[in-house]
Amino acid sequence: MFHPTPSHPRLCRFAWALMAVLVCSGTSSAQEVWVITESGQPLHGAHSPTRVIELDAAQRIEAELTTGLPSDPRQAEPIVRRRLKEGGPALQHRMQTAYQGITDAWSLGITTLPAVVVDQRYVVYGEANLDQALARIARYRKERP
């Protein structure tokens, strides 16, 4: 453990303040809330999730890129390349976010939609009201500290 020396009073005050913040943050109610759903199944409620993962986002992006393509792959390829280039960094970010969301949901073992996940540890399935899902998780955590 760090013990500041009395010869550095500012450092000493800073260290004690930092330790107080760290100790108090252990009991904080701050949570990371993820909503995992599809575009046709939005959740509602007063709370705002930290992250919304729409598992069909990658499919929708792919549909944007492939809409109206000729059936001949040799003709379709340059069109898709052009669309990817025109989409630029924004499209790349959307694609990365969509596929990362799928990976994260899969790694958590999500089986039903919608799913509300708190701290990547607690999950409520099938509840479309975010406030009610969070209340259920809070009750569970209170009963099993």
NUZATOR-252240 format. One line per 10 residues: number of its first residue (from 1); their letters; for each residue y, x negated, z of C-alpha. Coordinates in steps of 0.5 Angstrom, whole numbers, m for minus. Layout:
N
NUM> A> Y:X:Z  ...
//
This chain:
145
1> MFHPTPSHPR> 0:0:0  7:m2:m1  11:m4:5  19:m5:3  22:m11:7  28:m9:11  32:m14:8  32:m10:2  35:m3:4  36:0:m2
11> LCRFAWALMA> 29:m2:m4  27:1:2  30:8:1  28:8:m6  20:7:m4  20:12:2  24:17:m3  18:16:m8  13:16:m3  16:23:m1
21> VLVCSGTSSA> 16:26:m8  9:23:m9  6:26:m3  10:33:m5  7:33:m12  0:34:m9  2:40:m7  6:43:m12  4:49:m16  6:46:m23
31> QEVWVITESG> 1:48:m28  m1:46:m35  m3:53:m38  m6:53:m45  m7:59:m49  m13:59:m54  m13:65:m59  m12:67:m66  m6:69:m70  m8:76:m69
41> QPLHGAHSPT> m9:76:m62  m3:74:m59  m2:74:m51  4:77:m47  7:77:m40  13:74:m37  10:67:m36  11:62:m42  4:57:m43  5:50:m44
51> RVIELDAAQR> 1:50:m50  m1:55:m55  m7:54:m59  m9:58:m65  m16:57:m68  m14:59:m74  m8:55:m76  m12:50:m80  m15:55:m84  m8:58:m85
61> IEAELTTGLP> m5:52:m87  m11:51:m92  m10:57:m95  m3:56:m96  m5:49:m100  m10:52:m104  m7:59:m106  m7:60:m114  m10:54:m115  m14:53:m122
71> SDPRQAEPIV> m22:54:m121  m22:47:m125  m22:41:m119  m19:36:m124  m13:41:m125  m13:43:m118  m13:36:m115  m6:34:m117  m3:41:m115  m6:40:m108
81> RRRLKEGGPA> m3:33:m108  4:35:m110  4:41:m104  2:36:m99  7:31:m101  12:36:m101  10:39:m94  12:32:m92  12:30:m85  13:37:m82
91> LQHRMQTAYQ> 6:39:m86  3:33:m83  5:35:m76  3:42:m77  m4:40:m79  m5:35:m74  m3:40:m69  m8:45:m72  m14:40:m72  m12:37:m65
101> GITDAWSLGI> m12:44:m62  m19:46:m65  m22:39:m62  m19:41:m55  m22:48:m55  m28:45:m57  m28:39:m52  m27:45:m47  m33:49:m49  m28:55:m50
111> TTLPAVVVDQ> m33:61:m52  m29:67:m53  m22:69:m55  m17:69:m52  m18:64:m47  m13:62:m42  m14:55:m39  m10:52:m33  m10:45:m32  m16:44:m37
121> RYVVYGEANL> m21:46:m31  m20:54:m30  m21:59:m35  m20:66:m36  m23:69:m42  m21:76:m46  m15:77:m42  m9:79:m47  m4:79:m41  m2:72:m39
131> DQALARIARY> 1:74:m32  m6:77:m30  m10:71:m32  m6:67:m28  m6:71:m22  m14:71:m23  m14:64:m23  m9:63:m17  m14:68:m13  m20:64:m15
141> RKERP> m16:57:m13  m14:60:m6  m21:63:m5  m24:56:m6  m19:50:m5
//
